[in-house]
Amino acid sequence: MSFKSKIVKGGMAVAMAGTALMGITTAANASPSAGNIGAGYTNNTHGVWCAQHNISYWFRTSGSDHREPAEDGIFGAETKQAIKDFQEEMGLPQDGVLGPQTGNALMAHGDPTYTGSDMPYRAGGGTSTSYCYTYLPTTW
């Protein structure tokens, strides 16, 4: 392999690594600007799935008798009702819209694999490096 080929290959590797790191860095700061999830909003499939999955996790692990929503990434009547039920359990206004306050509760009490939290066992919320942080609106 020529010296020139080694330089080109090395440069491409550095560029690809830089691109990957930029993607990771920018995604972690997205949550405060993540849109609300609900009827009348532009719903991101990933955000809806995060809502469905984490609400299901809370219902299952908290002993709730509420019905778990399908985890299909599609916002509909079942997901809206699940959000209302979750809001009721968290003492939040029950409007069926996942905004920043509901997002905070979901990040604090959802599946630690996707929120970075291990609530209700430890005080605190989810982390900005978790998958769902990028898609769920929060105030942090």
ZIZI-V246644 format. One record per pair of residues at least 12 apart in sequence whose ideal C-beta (glycine too) atoms are under 7 Angstrom apart, sorted by the first residue. I is the first residue (numbers start at 1). GAP is how many residues later the second one is. Records with the same first field share a line. If there is no record, write none. Layout:
I=GAP / GAP
//
This chain:
27=107
28=100 / 101 / 105
30=104
31=97 / 102 / 103 / 105 / 106 / 107
32=106 / 107
34=13 / 101 / 102 / 103
35=102
36=61 / 62 / 63 / 101
37=14 / 38 / 61
38=37 / 42 / 58 / 59 / 60
39=41
43=32
44=91
45=28
46=89
47=88 / 89
48=25 / 26 / 27 / 31
49=22 / 24
50=64 / 82 / 85 / 86
51=28 / 32 / 47 / 55 / 85
52=17 / 18 / 19 / 27 / 30
53=18 / 58 / 61
54=52 / 56 / 57 / 60 / 61 / 78
55=14 / 27 / 28 / 31 / 51
56=12 / 13 / 15
57=53 / 54
58=28 / 51 / 52
64=25
66=19
69=13
80=16
83=13 / 15 / 19
84=12
87=15
90=15
92=13
98=38 / 39
99=38
100=37 / 38 / 39
103=33 / 34 / 35
104=21 / 34 / 35
106=30
107=18 / 19 / 25 / 26 / 29 / 31
108=17 / 18
110=22
114=16 / 17 / 18
115=15 / 17
116=13 / 14
125=15
//
